[in-house]
Amino acid sequence: MADLDRYLAAIARGDADAFAAWLAGAEPRVRASLHSFAARLDTEAVLQEALLRTWQVAPRFQPDGRPDGLVRLSVRIARNLAVSELRRARVDPVEVEQLERLAEAQGEGPAPPDPLLRRLIERCRALLPERPALALAARLRAAGGKSDHELAQETGMSLNTFLQNVGRARRALAECLERQGVTVPGGAAPGGVA
């Protein structure tokens, strides 16, 4: 995975496109860091607030020389916000400490890939219709390094069609994985609508 700190200089200058590219790669990691808090609070609200605060502090951020420093900062901001929300909701202090320890134990990135899950995902990807598969493959290959507009052009789709195909691919993957017994966070929406 490429170091997302490559966007730091442009983000510090206020380049919203650079932040969007950084965000495409960072958001899943920041979201995963909040997993242990999901049963107790609205992690989506915490995530959005953490990403907003990251945008605000990014111009003053000083890298420590290790990769993905801004992602690590965003994870820390998100966890601190989650703990503050738990305390504000007057959750038992012992429970807050347990959730903090669980979040720390998860580390700052996602868990290592599960080989069985990887095979199931690949099997489900192979079943995708052609256009949704093409859009999803383009987005995955870009790994946040290109805008959806650029990816739409590369795949010969309008932006709206590209985004619809990515949505269709995600829903189809979630449905396929759930049929295989894999619970997908957010899951497939009822009636196939996301």
C-alpha positions in Angstrom: 0.0 0.0 0.0 1.4 3.4 -1.0 2.2 5.9 1.7 -0.7 8.4 1.7 1.6 11.1 3.1 2.5 11.8 -0.5 -0.5 14.1 -0.5 0.6 16.1 2.5 2.2 19.1 0.7 -0.8 19.6 -1.5 -3.2 19.1 1.4 -1.2 21.7 3.5 -1.8 24.2 0.6 -5.5 23.6 0.9 -5.9 21.4 -2.2 -9.3 19.7 -1.8 -8.6 17.2 -4.6 -5.4 16.0 -2.8 -7.4 15.6 0.4 -10.1 13.6 -1.5 -7.4 11.3 -2.9 -5.9 10.9 0.6 -9.4 10.3 2.0 -10.1 7.5 -0.4 -7.2 5.6 0.9 -7.4 6.6 4.6 -11.2 6.4 5.3 -11.4 2.6 5.5 -8.5 2.5 8.0 -10.0 5.2 10.2 -13.4 3.5 10.0 -11.9 0.1 11.0 -10.2 1.7 14.0 -13.7 2.6 15.4 -15.1 -1.0 15.1 -15.0 -1.7 18.8 -17.1 1.4 19.5 -19.9 0.6 17.0 -22.3 -1.0 19.4 -22.2 2.0 21.8 -22.2 5.1 19.6 -22.8 6.5 16.1 -19.3 5.7 14.6 -20.3 7.3 11.3 -20.7 10.7 13.0 -17.4 10.2 14.9 -15.7 9.3 11.6 -17.0 12.4 9.8 -16.0 14.6 12.7 -12.5 13.0 12.8 -12.0 13.5 9.1 -13.1 17.1 9.3 -10.7 17.7 12.1 -7.9 16.0 10.1 -8.5 18.4 7.2 -8.3 21.3 9.7 -5.1 20.3 11.3 -3.3 18.9 8.2 -1.6 22.2 7.3 0.2 22.1 10.7 0.9 18.4 10.7 4.6 17.5 11.0 5.4 13.9 9.7 7.5 11.7 12.1 9.3 9.9 9.2 7.1 6.8 9.4 4.6 6.0 6.6 1.0 7.3 6.8 1.5 9.8 9.6 -1.6 11.7 8.7 -3.7 8.5 8.7 -2.3 7.6 12.1 -3.2 11.0 13.4 -6.7 10.7 12.0 -7.1 7.3 13.7 -6.0 8.9 17.0 -8.4 11.8 16.5 -11.2 9.3 15.8 -10.5 7.2 18.8 -10.3 10.2 21.1 -13.6 11.5 19.8 -15.2 8.1 20.4 -14.0 8.0 24.0 -15.2 11.5 24.5 -18.7 10.6 23.1 -18.8 7.6 25.4 -18.0 9.7 28.4 -20.5 12.3 27.4 -23.2 9.5 27.1 -22.2 8.5 30.7 -21.2 5.0 29.7 -19.7 3.1 32.7 -16.0 4.2 33.0 -14.9 0.6 33.2 -16.6 -0.1 29.9 -15.0 2.9 28.3 -11.6 1.7 29.4 -12.3 -1.8 28.0 -13.4 -0.4 24.7 -10.2 1.8 24.6 -8.0 -1.2 25.3 -9.9 -3.2 22.6 -9.4 -0.4 20.1 -5.6 -0.2 20.9 -5.3 -4.0 20.6 -6.7 -3.7 17.1 -3.7 -1.6 16.1 -3.8 1.4 13.8 -4.6 -0.5 10.6 -6.9 -3.1 9.5 -6.4 -6.7 10.5 -4.2 -8.9 8.3 -6.0 -10.4 5.3 -7.8 -13.7 5.9 -6.9 -16.1 3.1 -10.4 -17.8 3.1 -12.1 -14.4 3.0 -9.9 -13.3 0.2 -10.9 -16.4 -1.8 -14.6 -15.8 -1.1 -14.2 -12.2 -2.3 -12.5 -13.2 -5.5 -15.1 -15.8 -6.1 -17.9 -13.2 -5.7 -16.0 -10.7 -7.8 -15.8 -13.3 -10.6 -19.6 -13.4 -10.6 -20.1 -9.7 -11.1 -21.6 -8.4 -14.3 -19.1 -6.9 -16.8 -19.7 -3.2 -16.2 -19.9 -3.2 -12.4 -16.8 -5.5 -12.4 -14.9 -3.1 -14.7 -15.8 -0.1 -12.5 -14.9 -1.8 -9.2 -11.6 -3.1 -10.7 -10.6 0.4 -11.8 -11.4 1.9 -8.4 -9.4 -0.9 -6.6 -6.4 -0.5 -8.9 -6.3 3.3 -8.4 -6.2 2.7 -4.6 -7.3 6.3 -4.0 -4.7 7.8 -6.4 -7.2 8.9 -9.0 -10.5 10.7 -8.8 -13.8 9.0 -9.8 -14.0 11.4 -12.8 -10.6 10.1 -14.1 -11.6 6.5 -13.5 -14.9 7.1 -15.3 -13.0 8.4 -18.3 -10.6 5.5 -18.3 -13.4 3.0 -18.3 -15.4 4.8 -21.0 -18.3 5.6 -18.7 -19.9 8.9 -17.6 -19.2 9.8 -14.0 -22.8 9.0 -13.0 -22.7 5.6 -14.7 -19.3 4.8 -13.2 -20.6 5.6 -9.7 -23.8 3.5 -10.3 -21.7 0.6 -11.4 -19.4 0.8 -8.4 -22.5 0.9 -6.2 -24.0 -2.1 -8.0 -20.7 -4.0 -7.6 -20.5 -3.3 -3.9 -24.1 -4.4 -3.3 -23.6 -7.6 -5.4 -20.4 -8.4 -3.5 -22.1 -7.8 -0.1 -25.1 -10.0 -1.1 -22.8 -12.8 -2.5 -20.6 -12.7 0.7 -23.6 -12.8 2.9 -24.9 -15.9 1.1 -21.5 -17.4 1.9 -22.1 -16.7 5.6 -19.8 -13.6 5.8 -21.4 -10.6 7.6 -20.6 -7.4 5.8 -20.5 -4.2 7.9 -23.3 -2.1 6.4 -24.4 -5.1 4.5 -26.6 -5.2 1.4 -29.5 -2.8 1.7 -33.0 -4.4 1.5 -34.4 -4.5 -2.0 -30.9 -3.9 -3.5 -30.9 -0.2 -2.7 -27.9 1.3 -1.1 
